[in-house]
Amino acid sequence: MRETRGDMSSLNSNSPAPKLLVISMHLGKNITEGPDGEWTVKNNEQSILAAALEALKLDANIECVNIGWVGKKIPVDKQDRLTSELMLNHGCYPLYLTQDEAEAFYHRFCKGVLWPTMNYSLATSRRFYGIEELWDSHKKIMTYIADTVATVYRTGDVIWIHDYHLLCLPAFIRKRHPGARIGFYLHCTFPSSELFRQIPIRESILQGLCCADVIGFQTYNYCRYFLRSVSNLLGWETGPTSITAPTGKVCRVHVDPTGLKVSLYEGKLDQTYPLAEKWRQGFYSNAKIIVGRCTRLDKYQGIVEKLLAFDHFLTQYPEFIEKVILMQSIIDNETISRDAEDIDNAQLEAVYEERSLLVQRVEQLVGRINGIHGTLAWQPVHIHIKPQDNIENSLALDHLADVVMITPTRDGMNLIAHESVLATQHSFAPLILSEFAGAASCLGGSIIVNPYDKANMAEAMVRALRMDPADKKKNHAHNLRYVQHNSIGQWARTCVAELIREDDEYQHQQKLNGPVLREFVSAYKEAKNRLLLLDFEGTAATEGEDRKLTVNSTMKDCIEKLSKDDKNILFLLTGKGKDTLAEFEDMNQVGLCSGHGMLIKYPNEPAWVEADERVDLSWKEPVRNLYLDFRDRTPGTGIEEFDMELTWTYEKADQDFARWVVQDLVQVLHQMADKYPIFIKVMRTSVQVRPRNLTPGSVCRRILAKYSSIDVVYRIGSNCTDDCFPSSQDMSGSLNSSNGTPTSPLSAKAGPTFYSCNVGEIPTGTSLNGFFVNNQAGAASLLSKMCS
């Protein structure tokens, strides 16, 4: 059984109790118009989200609110009454779209652009026709949904967004509620980065999605493809379970496959047996039945591939003719019609044509197979297309099966496979399952096939039809155990627990906002003698497209004011040459440090002073040659050289390939470190080498040796780890505690206290008083408060 990580107590322990706001494209309700023109609402027992919300309400006592589109065109004069019904009796907040909005957003953008791409379909120029207009429509709907959420949301509520239609919604909600806890779950597949990059607005989609705190996926492969897209297309740092944006925001990812409401399906099994027996009497009594079901009429369900494989099966194994039939059930509830006046655009034309061609192809194949392999008294293929079906009929059809065959060419999970496992608990009918369905990674007792390989599919049919009863029972038991133990309730509880759990990885760092910021600034003002060490790159200065560093007027004013405070000693630090800091040389009260501490210009002193340490630069030539070799065989990489530093950069390279190359590069550098006194630092898009004895800690130690009265040291910049400060041995016990870590981050004790504030990405290896701000704007705001 999949274990829930964390608990959900924080969702029901406070008063007033926080709510779980579940936002989906469609409400988990059946909304129908009666003969009197009034709209009625009924529970949709086949809705995954409805079952998940019910489980959360019952098992965890969580108040859940579902926000979503009603899915139909509701007259304006009927909307108020329907809204009241949904809010008061069903805990739902409805969204209403006009016909034009539904066409542009749902049918053209979601179904015409996103859906084919998410399902690995190669792009055509027609798919992205008018994409700017569609993107504007999409943003308009996202704004409408975010505004609706704002009317419901209260501080402490948790927001859980669902599926590909709403990929960008986290950004729109985050803009209104910066501190909200936002989760996202993708129910469909996520394609490889090479396919996802086809979308013209790919960066905006990824950036919007990464505004969530947690993103869930059906399988590890989908999660891996998403992380690779973020890395390749945005250049952001990714790990196995997280994404770090340039602002420092961390977004976690996790894999939790969906399940069924098992009790609902098992409770209906007894009702389905008589129905299945009645149906069997209407078929050939001695025939074996292969059952296939799909809930959509589109090419990704693999209907054509299944028919081709069945034709190949009867051709290669004629002994099964008049002994095996294929019964395929298709639910087709799409309402797109070519005659509709609103279909005058590329996306809807493409959708209609694809559906029409699919229907024609299916009819041709069924006619051919029945014509070649059938007789007047026996037809091998039966296709049933209907707009909807209930659970009883679906289970009865599966119960009728001697073999169940579910072979989509692409599907996020395909819970029909789970349903068939529950329905065949007495017959143990083997399950033939496509390797391209998410369920293939869960139902290990299935016969896994490639739906594009008709010979492989035919062999699987033969294997399933001839399978030994003991093997049938064993394989079915394996699948049944998984389906029963991984219900929809278990999935919902695990996902919500993942969403609300605290981030252990960065608990040693606190974000400087609200009360923490006030306490930080208050402690700063109480200190008598302060040393401020500010990174120049990434904190004081911004790098433009031409890679030129500039300092804006606000930051420059803050630096000047802080340096003029009699209690402060302020230094700007850079690993580059002293020319980088030239614009501050006229500010005599500002200390400057270049080349990782090789050169220091102390405040109110005119000359630059070299470090006392002897610096061995014999390593530069061999490292430069190594970098040149790796640059030449890795497109998009470069070399930056300064007096005391050599950096190999790969921000413009293919990130996956570059990170693989970096492993080789770093391995060689470590071998060189046995011979040369070098320090190697691997950063997000670069590998830096500098002299081993020029460290941020040694810089701080030299400055403290000159200014012995300092009682507090503030280090503000990127990559502020423990090595930015002198070790306790270097300081001869001058830290406030034996292990170098004060008991409270803001406690003031005798001797120098060390504080770090990371700007942007939060590095590992920080155990001292650690804080962070999102970006340079946050750093400027912090410095403004410190000098006010």
C-alpha positions in Angstrom: 0.0 0.0 0.0 1.2 3.5 -0.8 1.9 5.4 2.4 0.8 8.9 3.0 3.7 11.2 3.5 2.9 13.6 6.3 -0.5 14.3 7.7 -3.4 16.6 7.0 -4.0 17.8 10.6 -3.1 21.4 9.7 -6.2 21.5 7.4 -8.7 20.8 10.2 -7.0 21.9 13.4 -7.6 25.7 13.3 -10.7 27.7 13.7 -12.1 28.8 11.4 -11.1 25.7 9.6 -9.1 26.2 6.4 -10.7 24.9 3.2 -9.4 22.9 0.3 -10.2 24.7 -2.9 -10.2 22.2 -5.8 -10.2 23.9 -9.2 -10.9 21.8 -12.3 -12.0 22.5 -15.8 -15.3 20.6 -15.2 -17.3 20.4 -12.1 -17.7 16.8 -10.8 -21.5 17.0 -11.4 -24.1 16.1 -14.0 -25.9 19.3 -15.0 -29.0 18.7 -17.3 -31.8 20.7 -18.6 -35.3 19.5 -17.8 -38.4 19.7 -20.0 -39.5 22.8 -18.1 -36.3 24.6 -19.0 -34.9 24.4 -15.5 -31.4 23.0 -14.8 -30.9 20.2 -12.3 -27.7 19.0 -10.6 -26.9 15.4 -9.8 -23.7 13.7 -8.5 -21.5 12.2 -11.2 -20.5 8.9 -9.6 -17.9 8.3 -12.4 -16.0 11.6 -11.7 -12.6 11.0 -10.2 -12.5 14.4 -8.5 -16.0 14.0 -7.0 -14.9 10.7 -5.5 -11.7 12.3 -4.2 -13.5 15.1 -2.5 -16.0 12.8 -1.0 -13.1 10.7 0.5 -11.4 13.8 1.9 -14.6 15.0 3.5 -15.4 11.7 5.1 -12.0 10.4 6.0 -10.2 13.6 6.9 -13.1 15.9 7.8 -11.9 18.6 5.4 -14.2 21.2 3.9 -13.8 21.0 0.2 -15.0 23.5 -2.4 -15.0 22.6 -6.1 -14.6 25.4 -8.6 -15.1 24.6 -12.3 -16.9 25.1 -15.6 -20.5 23.8 -15.8 -19.6 22.5 -19.3 -22.8 23.9 -20.9 -24.2 27.1 -22.2 -26.5 28.3 -19.4 -28.9 31.2 -20.2 -28.0 34.3 -18.2 -31.4 34.4 -16.5 -30.9 30.8 -15.3 -27.4 31.2 -13.9 -28.3 32.8 -10.5 -30.6 29.9 -9.5 -28.1 27.3 -10.7 -25.3 29.0 -8.8 -27.3 29.0 -5.6 -28.1 25.3 -6.1 -24.5 24.4 -6.6 -23.2 26.5 -3.8 -25.7 25.6 -1.1 -26.3 22.0 -1.8 -23.1 20.8 -3.5 -20.3 22.9 -2.3 -19.4 24.1 -5.8 -18.7 27.5 -7.3 -19.6 27.4 -11.0 -17.8 29.1 -13.9 -19.8 30.2 -16.9 -18.3 30.6 -20.4 -19.9 32.2 -23.3 -20.1 30.3 -26.6 -17.2 32.4 -28.0 -15.1 31.8 -24.8 -15.8 28.1 -24.8 -14.8 27.9 -28.5 -11.6 29.9 -28.2 -10.4 28.6 -24.9 -11.7 25.0 -24.6 -12.1 23.7 -28.1 -9.4 25.6 -29.9 -6.7 26.2 -27.3 -7.1 23.2 -25.0 -8.3 20.6 -27.4 -6.8 22.0 -30.6 -3.3 23.0 -29.3 -2.5 21.5 -25.9 -4.2 18.1 -26.1 -2.4 16.9 -29.3 0.9 18.2 -28.0 0.5 16.6 -24.6 -0.3 13.3 -26.4 3.0 13.3 -28.4 1.4 14.5 -31.7 3.9 16.2 -34.1 2.9 19.8 -34.8 1.5 21.2 -38.0 1.3 24.9 -39.0 -2.5 24.7 -38.7 -2.4 23.7 -35.1 -0.8 27.0 -34.0 -2.7 29.3 -36.4 -3.8 32.4 -34.5 -1.9 31.3 -31.4 -1.5 35.0 -30.1 -5.3 35.4 -30.2 -5.8 32.0 -28.4 -3.2 32.9 -25.8 -5.0 36.2 -25.1 -8.2 34.2 -24.7 -6.5 31.7 -22.4 -5.2 34.5 -20.2 -8.6 36.1 -20.0 -10.2 32.9 -18.8 -7.3 32.3 -16.3 -8.0 35.8 -14.9 -11.7 35.1 -14.6 -11.0 31.9 -12.7 -8.4 33.5 -10.5 -11.0 36.3 -9.7 -13.5 33.7 -8.8 -11.0 31.9 -6.5 -10.3 35.3 -4.8 -13.9 35.5 -3.7 -13.7 32.2 -2.0 -10.1 32.1 -0.8 -9.2 33.0 2.8 -5.7 33.0 4.4 -4.8 29.4 5.3 -6.9 27.8 2.6 -5.1 25.2 0.3 -5.6 25.4 -3.5 -5.4 22.2 -5.6 -5.6 22.7 -9.4 -6.2 19.9 -11.9 -5.2 19.0 -15.4 -3.8 20.5 -18.6 -6.5 23.0 -19.3 -5.3 25.1 -16.3 -1.5 24.8 -16.6 -1.0 28.5 -16.2 -3.5 29.1 -13.5 -1.0 28.9 -10.6 0.7 32.1 -11.8 -2.6 34.0 -11.9 -3.5 32.9 -8.4 0.0 33.5 -7.1 -0.2 37.1 -8.3 -3.2 37.7 -6.1 -2.2 35.5 -3.2 1.6 35.4 -2.9 1.6 33.3 0.3 -1.1 30.8 -0.8 -0.3 27.1 -0.7 -0.9 25.9 -4.4 -0.8 22.4 -5.7 -1.3 21.2 -9.3 -2.0 17.7 -10.6 -1.6 16.7 -14.2 -3.9 13.8 -15.1 -2.8 13.4 -18.7 0.6 12.6 -20.1 3.5 15.1 -20.4 5.5 14.8 -23.6 9.3 14.9 -24.1 10.9 18.3 -24.2 11.5 18.0 -27.9 7.7 17.7 -28.5 6.6 20.2 -25.8 9.0 22.9 -27.3 6.8 22.9 -30.4 4.3 25.2 -28.6 5.1 28.8 -29.3 4.2 30.0 -25.8 6.0 27.1 -24.1 8.1 29.3 -21.7 5.0 31.1 -20.4 3.2 27.8 -19.8 6.1 26.3 -17.8 6.7 29.5 -15.8 3.0 29.7 -14.9 2.9 26.1 -13.8 6.1 26.4 -11.7 4.3 29.1 -9.6 2.7 26.1 -7.8 4.3 24.8 -4.7 3.8 21.1 -5.6 3.1 19.4 -9.0 1.9 15.8 -9.2 2.2 13.4 -12.1 0.8 10.0 -12.9 4.1 8.3 -13.7 7.8 8.9 -13.2 8.3 9.3 -17.0 5.9 12.2 -17.2 7.6 13.9 -14.2 11.0 13.3 -15.8 9.9 14.8 -19.1 8.5 17.9 -17.3 11.7 18.4 -15.4 13.7 18.1 -18.6 11.5 20.7 -20.3 12.0 23.1 -17.4 15.7 22.6 -17.5 16.1 22.8 -21.3 13.6 25.6 -22.1 13.8 27.8 -19.0 17.4 26.9 -17.9 16.2 26.6 -14.3 17.9 24.2 -11.8 16.1 20.9 -11.5 16.6 18.0 -9.2 14.9 14.6 -8.9 12.1 16.0 -6.8 12.3 19.8 -7.2 12.7 22.9 -9.4 14.5 26.0 -8.2 13.5 29.2 -10.1 16.0 32.1 -10.5 14.0 33.9 -7.8 14.8 31.2 -5.4 11.3 29.7 -5.2 11.3 26.0 -4.9 8.6 23.9 -6.5 8.4 20.2 -5.5 7.3 17.4 -7.9 6.0 14.0 -6.9 4.5 10.9 -8.6 1.2 9.6 -7.3 -1.0 7.6 -9.8 -4.8 8.0 -9.5 -7.2 5.2 -8.6 -10.8 4.3 -8.4 -13.5 4.6 -5.7 -13.2 0.8 -5.2 -16.2 0.5 -2.9 -18.5 2.0 -5.5 -17.5 -0.4 -8.2 -17.4 -3.5 -6.0 -20.8 -2.6 -4.6 -22.3 -2.8 -8.1 -20.8 -6.1 -9.2 -23.7 -8.3 -8.0 -26.0 -6.2 -10.2 -23.9 -6.7 -13.3 -23.7 -10.5 -13.4 -27.3 -11.1 -14.6 -26.9 -8.4 -17.2 -23.7 -9.9 -18.5 -25.3 -13.4 -18.7 -28.2 -11.9 -20.6 -25.9 -10.3 -23.1 -23.9 -13.5 -23.6 -27.0 -15.4 -24.6 -27.4 -12.9 -27.5 -23.9 -13.8 -28.8 -22.4 -17.0 -30.1 -22.5 -19.3 -27.2 -19.2 -21.0 -27.8 -17.3 -17.8 -28.8 -14.5 -16.3 -26.8 -15.0 -12.5 -26.3 -12.2 -10.0 -26.4 -13.6 -6.7 -24.9 -12.2 -3.3 -25.5 -13.5 0.0 -24.0 -12.5 3.6 -24.4 -14.1 6.8 -23.1 -13.1 9.1 -26.0 -13.3 8.9 -29.7 -9.9 10.1 -30.7 -6.8 8.6 -32.4 -5.0 8.3 -29.1 -7.3 5.5 -27.9 -5.7 3.1 -30.4 -8.9 1.8 -32.0 -7.5 1.6 -35.5 -4.3 -0.1 -34.2 -6.5 -2.6 -32.3 -8.5 -3.4 -35.4 -5.4 -3.9 -37.5 -4.0 -6.2 -34.9 -7.2 -8.2 -34.7 -7.2 -8.6 -38.5 -3.6 -9.8 -38.3 -4.6 -12.2 -35.5 -7.3 -13.8 -37.5 -5.1 -14.0 -40.6 -2.1 -15.6 -38.8 -4.1 -17.8 -36.5 -7.1 -19.0 -38.6 -7.9 -21.6 -36.0 -9.6 -18.8 -34.0 -12.0 -17.9 -36.8 -15.6 -18.4 -35.7 -14.3 -18.9 -32.2 -13.3 -15.4 -31.1 -15.0 -12.0 -31.5 -13.9 -8.5 -30.7 -16.4 -6.3 -28.9 -15.3 -2.6 -28.8 -17.3 0.0 -26.8 -16.7 3.7 -27.5 -18.1 6.6 -25.5 -18.3 9.7 -27.7 -19.8 12.7 -26.0 -18.1 15.5 -28.0 -20.6 17.9 -29.6 -18.4 19.5 -32.3 -20.3 19.7 -35.6 -18.9 20.9 -39.0 -22.3 22.6 -39.7 -21.9 24.9 -36.7 -21.5 28.5 -37.7 -18.6 29.0 -35.3 -16.3 26.4 -36.9 -14.4 28.7 -39.2 -10.9 28.3 -37.8 -7.9 26.0 -38.2 -8.0 24.2 -34.8 -11.7 23.2 -35.0 -11.4 22.2 -38.6 -8.5 20.0 -37.7 -10.4 18.4 -34.8 -13.4 17.8 -36.9 -11.5 16.4 -39.8 -9.5 14.1 -37.5 -12.6 12.7 -36.0 -14.3 12.2 -39.3 -11.3 10.4 -40.8 -11.1 8.2 -37.7 -14.8 7.2 -37.9 -14.3 6.5 -41.7 -11.2 4.4 -41.0 -12.9 2.4 -38.2 -15.9 1.7 -40.4 -13.7 0.6 -43.3 -11.7 -1.7 -41.1 -14.7 -3.2 -39.4 -16.3 -3.8 -42.9 -13.2 -5.4 -44.3 -12.5 -7.7 -41.3 -16.1 -8.9 -41.1 -16.2 -9.3 -44.9 -12.9 -11.3 -45.1 -13.1 -13.3 -41.9 -16.9 -13.4 -41.2 -19.9 -15.3 -42.6 -23.6 -14.6 -42.9 -24.0 -16.3 -39.5 -21.0 -14.9 -37.7 -19.3 -11.5 -37.5 -15.9 -11.2 -35.7 -16.0 -7.5 -34.9 -18.8 -5.6 -33.1 -18.4 -1.8 -32.5 -20.8 0.2 -30.2 -20.5 4.0 -30.2 -22.7 5.8 -27.7 -22.8 9.2 -26.1 -22.6 7.9 -22.5 -22.8 4.8 -20.4 -23.3 3.9 -16.7 -21.1 1.9 -14.4 -23.3 -1.1 -14.4 -23.2 -1.5 -18.2 -19.4 -1.0 -18.2 -18.8 -3.6 -15.5 -21.2 -6.0 -17.2 -19.3 -5.7 -20.5 -16.0 -6.4 -18.7 -17.5 -9.3 -16.8 -18.6 -10.8 -20.2 -15.0 -10.8 -21.4 -12.7 -13.7 -21.7 -9.9 -11.2 -22.5 -9.8 -7.5 -21.8 -7.8 -5.4 -24.3 -7.0 -1.8 -23.5 -4.4 -0.5 -25.9 -4.3 3.4 -26.3 -1.4 4.9 -28.2 -1.1 7.4 -25.4 -3.0 7.8 -22.1 -2.1 9.4 -18.8 -3.4 6.5 -16.6 -6.5 4.8 -18.2 -8.7 3.9 -15.2 -10.8 1.6 -17.5 -8.0 -0.9 -16.9 -8.6 -0.6 -13.2 -12.3 -1.0 -13.7 -11.8 -4.2 -15.7 -9.7 -5.7 -12.9 -12.5 -5.2 -10.5 -15.1 -6.5 -12.9 -13.3 -9.8 -13.7 -12.8 -11.0 -10.1 -14.6 -14.3 -10.9 -13.4 -14.9 -14.4 -9.8 -13.7 -13.9 -9.9 -12.6 -17.6 -6.3 -11.6 -18.7 -5.7 -7.9 -19.3 -3.8 -6.9 -22.5 -2.5 -3.4 -21.8 -0.6 -0.8 -23.9 2.8 0.1 -22.7 1.9 3.8 -23.5 -0.9 3.9 -20.8 0.1 5.1 -17.4 -1.6 2.0 -15.9 1.1 -0.2 -17.5 3.5 1.0 -14.7 1.0 0.0 -12.0 -0.7 -3.2 -13.2 2.2 -5.6 -13.4 0.0 -8.7 -13.9 -1.0 -7.5 -17.4 0.3 -8.5 -20.8 2.1 -5.4 -21.9 2.1 -4.7 -25.6 3.1 -2.1 -28.2 -0.1 -1.1 -30.0 1.8 -0.1 -33.1 3.2 -3.7 -33.4 0.3 -5.7 -34.8 2.3 -8.9 -34.6 3.1 -8.3 -30.9 -0.6 -7.6 -30.3 -1.7 -10.7 -32.1 0.7 -12.9 -30.1 -0.7 -11.3 -26.9 -4.2 -12.3 -27.9 -3.1 -15.9 -28.5 -1.2 -15.9 -25.2 -4.2 -14.5 -23.3 -6.7 -16.9 -24.9 -4.5 -19.9 -24.1 -3.4 -18.9 -20.7 -3.4 -21.5 -18.0 -6.2 -20.9 -15.4 -3.6 -20.8 -12.5 -1.6 -18.1 -14.3 -4.8 -16.1 -15.0 -5.6 -16.2 -11.3 -2.1 -15.3 -10.2 -1.8 -12.3 -12.6 -5.3 -11.1 -11.8 -4.6 -11.3 -8.0 -1.5 -9.1 -8.6 -3.5 -6.4 -10.4 -6.4 -6.6 -8.0 -4.2 -6.1 -5.0 -2.8 -2.9 -6.5 -6.3 -1.5 -7.5 -7.8 -2.2 -4.1 -4.9 -0.8 -2.1 -4.5 2.3 -4.2 -8.0 3.8 -4.2 -9.0 7.3 -5.2 -9.3 8.2 -1.5 -5.7 7.0 -0.8 -4.5 9.1 -3.8 -6.3 12.2 -2.6 -5.0 12.0 0.9 -1.4 11.4 -0.3 -1.5 14.3 -2.7 -3.0 16.8 -0.1 -0.5 15.6 2.5 2.3 16.2 0.0 0.9 19.7 -0.7 0.7 20.8 2.9 3.8 19.3 4.3 6.7 21.6 5.3 9.9 21.7 3.3 12.4 19.9 5.5 15.2 20.6 3.0 15.2 24.4 3.6 13.9 24.7 7.1 17.2 26.1 8.2 16.5 29.2 6.0 13.7 31.6 6.6 12.2 34.0 4.0 12.8 37.6 5.0 9.2 39.0 4.9 6.6 40.0 7.5 7.5 39.4 11.2 10.8 37.7 10.3 12.0 40.7 8.3 11.0 43.1 11.1 12.9 41.0 13.7 15.9 40.8 11.4 16.0 44.5 10.8 15.4 45.2 14.5 18.4 43.0 15.4 20.5 44.8 12.8 19.7 48.2 14.3 20.5 47.0 17.9 24.1 45.9 16.8 26.8 48.4 17.6 29.6 47.5 15.1 28.4 45.8 11.9 30.3 44.3 8.9 28.2 44.1 5.7 29.6 41.9 2.9 27.6 42.3 -0.3 28.0 40.3 -3.5 28.4 42.6 -6.5 27.2 40.2 -9.2 23.6 39.1 -8.7 23.0 41.3 -5.7 24.2 44.9 -6.2 24.5 44.6 -10.0 22.3 43.2 -12.7 23.6 41.5 -15.8 22.1 42.7 -19.1 21.7 40.7 -22.3 25.2 42.0 -23.3 26.5 40.5 -20.0 27.4 44.0 -18.9 26.9 44.6 -15.1 24.9 47.7 -14.1 23.8 49.0 -10.7 20.5 50.9 -10.5 20.1 54.2 -8.7 18.1 52.6 -5.8 20.7 50.0 -5.0 23.5 52.6 -5.3 21.7 55.0 -2.9 21.3 52.1 -0.4 25.0 51.2 -0.6 26.0 54.8 -0.1 23.7 55.3 2.9 24.8 52.1 4.6 28.4 52.8 4.1 28.1 56.3 5.7 26.5 54.8 8.9 29.2 55.1 11.6 28.2 51.6 12.9 28.8 49.9 9.5 31.8 48.7 7.6 30.6 47.8 4.1 32.4 45.8 1.4 31.4 44.9 -2.2 32.8 41.5 -3.3 33.5 40.1 -6.7 35.4 37.2 -8.1 36.3 39.2 -11.2 38.9 41.9 -11.7 39.0 45.2 -9.8 37.8 47.0 -12.9 34.4 45.5 -12.3 34.1 47.7 -9.2 35.5 50.8 -10.8 32.3 52.9 -10.4 32.5 52.6 -6.6 36.2 53.6 -6.3 35.1 57.2 -5.8 33.0 56.2 -2.8 35.8 56.2 -0.3 33.7 54.8 2.6 32.9 51.7 0.6 35.3 48.8 0.8 36.1 46.8 -2.3 37.3 43.3 -2.8 38.2 41.6 -6.1 39.6 38.3 -7.3 38.1 36.4 -4.5 40.0 38.4 -2.0 43.3 38.7 -3.8 42.9 42.5 -3.9 41.3 44.5 -1.2 40.6 48.3 -1.0 39.7 49.1 2.6 37.2 52.0 3.3 38.8 55.5 3.3 42.1 54.1 2.1 43.3 55.0 -1.5 45.3 51.9 -2.4 44.5 48.3 -3.3 46.3 45.8 -1.1 47.3 42.3 -2.2 46.5 39.3 0.0 49.1 38.1 2.4 48.7 34.6 1.2 51.0 33.3 -1.5 48.9 32.5 -4.5 50.0 29.7 -6.9 48.6 30.2 -10.4 50.4 27.3 -12.0 47.0 25.7 -12.5 45.6 28.2 -14.9 47.3 27.0 -18.0 46.3 23.3 -17.7 42.7 24.2 -16.5 42.4 26.6 -19.5 43.4 23.9 -21.9 41.0 21.5 -20.3 38.2 24.1 -20.6 39.0 24.7 -24.2 38.8 21.0 -25.0 35.4 20.7 -23.3 34.2 23.9 -24.9 35.1 22.6 -28.4 33.1 19.4 -28.0 30.1 20.9 -26.2 28.1 23.4 -28.3 26.8 26.5 -26.5 29.5 26.5 -23.8 32.1 29.2 -23.1 35.0 30.3 -21.0 35.3 33.4 -18.7 38.8 34.3 -17.4 39.7 36.7 -14.6 42.9 37.2 -12.6 42.1 34.6 -10.0 39.3 32.6 -11.6 38.5 30.5 -14.7 34.9 29.6 -15.3 33.4 27.2 -17.8 29.8 28.3 -18.6 27.0 26.2 -20.2 23.9 28.3 -19.8 23.4 28.4 -23.6 24.0 24.7 -24.1 21.5 21.8 -24.1 21.1 21.4 -20.4 20.8 17.7 -20.2 23.8 17.1 -22.4 25.8 19.8 -20.6 25.1 18.3 -17.2 26.3 15.0 -18.4 29.5 16.6 -19.7 29.9 18.5 -16.4 30.3 15.2 -14.6 33.3 14.3 -16.7 34.7 17.8 -16.4 34.5 17.8 -12.7 36.0 14.4 -12.4 39.1 15.5 -14.3 39.3 18.7 -12.3 39.3 16.7 -9.0 42.1 14.7 -10.4 44.0 17.9 -11.1 43.3 19.1 -7.6 45.6 16.4 -6.3 48.4 18.2 -8.2 47.4 21.9 -8.1 46.0 24.0 -5.2 42.6 24.7 -6.7 39.1 25.1 -5.4 36.3 23.8 -7.6 32.7 25.1 -7.4 29.9 23.7 -9.5 27.1 26.2 -9.9 23.8 26.1 -11.8 25.2 26.8 -15.3 28.9 27.0 -14.7 32.0 25.3 -13.2 34.4 27.7 -11.4 38.0 27.1 -10.5 40.0 29.5 -8.2 43.0 29.2 -5.9 42.3 27.0 -2.9 43.4 29.5 -0.4 41.2 32.3 -1.7 37.9 31.6 -0.2 35.0 33.8 1.1 35.9 32.7 4.6 39.5 33.9 4.2 38.3 37.3 2.9 36.0 37.6 5.9 38.8 36.6 8.3 41.2 39.2 6.8 38.6 42.0 7.2 37.8 40.9 10.8 41.5 40.9 11.6 41.6 44.6 10.7 38.3 45.6 12.4 38.4 43.6 15.6 35.5 45.5 17.2 32.9 43.9 14.8 30.2 42.1 16.7 27.8 41.2 13.8 28.6 40.1 10.2 26.0 40.1 7.5 26.7 38.3 4.2 24.2 39.1 1.5 24.5 37.4 -1.9 24.1 34.3 -3.9 25.6 30.9 -2.8 25.9 32.0 0.8 27.1 28.8 2.4 29.1 28.1 5.6 32.4 28.6 3.8 31.5 32.3 3.4 32.5 32.7 7.0 35.7 31.9 8.9 35.7 28.5 10.7 35.6 28.4 14.5 39.3 27.4 14.4 40.1 30.4 12.3 38.3 32.7 14.7 39.8 31.0 17.7 36.4 30.4 19.3 35.0 33.8 18.5 31.6 32.4 17.3 28.9 32.5 19.9 28.6 28.7 20.3 30.8 25.8 20.4 29.6 24.4 17.1 29.4 27.8 15.3 25.6 27.8 15.2 23.8 30.2 17.5 20.8 28.8 19.2 18.4 31.3 17.9 18.8 33.0 14.5 18.2 36.4 15.9 19.8 36.1 19.3 22.4 38.7 20.1 25.3 37.4 22.1 28.9 38.6 22.8 31.4 38.2 20.0 30.8 38.2 16.2 27.5 36.7 15.1 27.2 35.6 11.5 24.1 36.0 9.3 23.7 34.9 5.7 20.9 36.1 3.4 20.7 34.3 0.0 19.5 36.2 -3.0 17.6 33.9 -5.3 18.6 30.2 -5.3 19.1 28.7 -1.9 22.3 26.5 -1.8 22.8 23.5 0.3 25.5 23.5 3.0 24.1 26.4 5.0 23.8 25.8 8.8 24.5 29.3 10.1 21.8 31.9 10.6 20.3 31.5 7.2 17.7 33.7 5.5 16.7 34.4 1.9 15.0 36.8 -0.4 13.5 35.9 -3.8 15.5 38.2 -6.0 17.5 41.4 -6.4 14.4 43.4 -5.8 14.0 41.7 -2.5 17.7 42.4 -1.6 17.1 46.1 -2.5 14.0 46.2 -0.3 16.0 44.6 2.6 18.8 47.1 2.3 16.4 50.0 2.1 14.8 48.9 5.4 18.3 48.5 7.0 19.3 52.0 6.1 16.0 53.7 6.8 
